[in-house]
Amino acid sequence: MKVLPRKPQGSLKPNEIPEGPWQTITRNLITNLSMSEEMDSIFVIVDTKQAHFIPTTKDITAKGIAELFL
């Protein structure tokens, strides 16, 4: 096994701790689930310490996602 020379990567820096809710938000759309005939996807919104799971369909538009988010 040959080791290629690289620059040192440095130490890891932890993420800053948010001061309040809704400062750090991630979202994801999980599709192709067999939950029911009407709903086949889940829109997931993760806040600092909470997760919100919203059932939806995989045919939802960007406007529909924005409305679910609000």
Legacy VTK file of the C-alpha trace (Angstrom):
# vtk DataFile Version 3.0
C-alpha trace
ASCII
DATASET POLYDATA
POINTS 70 float
0.000 0.000 0.000
1.459 3.315 -1.083
0.839 6.394 1.048
0.455 9.623 -0.889
1.933 12.758 0.682
-0.710 15.190 1.899
-0.837 18.417 3.799
-1.844 18.077 7.465
-5.629 18.260 7.791
-5.733 20.115 11.098
-7.945 19.439 14.081
-11.720 19.147 13.968
-13.739 22.168 15.020
-17.046 21.501 16.795
-20.203 23.215 15.596
-21.289 26.284 17.491
-24.104 25.715 19.983
-27.214 27.624 18.889
-28.514 30.181 21.371
-32.176 29.455 20.670
-34.586 27.337 18.651
-34.903 27.594 14.846
-31.344 28.889 14.331
-30.033 25.652 12.818
-32.501 23.813 10.591
-32.071 20.811 8.325
-34.747 19.310 6.109
-35.141 16.216 3.994
-37.794 14.551 1.871
-38.009 10.770 2.248
-39.905 9.259 -0.682
-41.203 5.935 -2.009
-42.620 4.705 1.282
-45.613 2.387 1.432
-47.362 4.185 4.304
-50.810 4.485 2.704
-52.384 5.011 -0.696
-52.518 8.820 -0.352
-49.270 9.563 1.476
-46.049 7.960 0.241
-43.417 10.411 1.539
-42.349 12.212 4.698
-41.013 15.771 4.860
-38.592 15.907 7.801
-37.582 19.180 9.471
-34.984 18.978 12.250
-34.517 21.935 14.570
-31.896 22.237 17.298
-33.665 19.771 19.602
-36.862 18.846 17.757
-37.832 16.838 14.701
-41.029 17.406 12.731
-42.346 14.632 10.463
-44.973 15.760 7.945
-46.651 13.142 5.717
-46.924 14.145 2.061
-46.698 12.743 -1.472
-43.663 12.400 -3.724
-45.420 14.545 -6.350
-45.330 17.668 -4.152
-43.994 20.852 -5.740
-41.441 23.296 -4.355
-44.310 25.648 -3.502
-46.017 22.812 -1.613
-42.832 22.106 0.359
-42.571 25.819 1.232
-46.181 25.830 2.437
-45.546 22.734 4.594
-42.454 24.350 6.040
-44.312 27.529 6.997
LINES 1 71
70 0 1 2 3 4 5 6 7 8 9 10 11 12 13 14 15 16 17 18 19 20 21 22 23 24 25 26 27 28 29 30 31 32 33 34 35 36 37 38 39 40 41 42 43 44 45 46 47 48 49 50 51 52 53 54 55 56 57 58 59 60 61 62 63 64 65 66 67 68 69
